[in-house]
Amino acid sequence: MPAIVGADGIESDIPINLSGEEALKLKESADSLKKIIETIEL
């Protein structure tokens, strides 16, 4: 989600309106990224 970022990190969120389908696709995308991140060895 969009946010205002300062020197100390996120200062505030910028609200956006998503349709039901858009919200679902965003969640699916986030879930996919989380799975990929779990496989990365740092």
N, C-alpha and C positions, 0 to 999 in steps of 0.2 A: 504494500500500500504506500502511496506517496507520503512523505514526511519532510519536515523541516529539520535539517541536521546542522548542529553547531559543533563547536570544538569539543564539547563533552558528550556528544552523541545526539540521539533524537530529542528534539525540543518539543515538537508537537506533531500530531498526525494531521493530514489533509484529507477530510472525508470525501469519498466519491460514491456515487450511486451506481450500483451494478444491477443488471437484470438477474433473474434467477439463474438463467443459463450462464451468464458471465461469471457469477459468483461460483457456480459449480466448476466451470473450466479453470478458474483461478485456483480453487482448492485442489483440483486434480493436478495442476501444474506444480503447486507447492509440494504435494505428496510425492510426485515424481522426483523433484529436486532433493527432497529429504532422503529418499532411498539411494540416490546417486551419491550424496554427501556421505552417507553411512559407509559406503564402499571405499572411499578415499582414505588411504593411509597417510597420515601426516606425521 
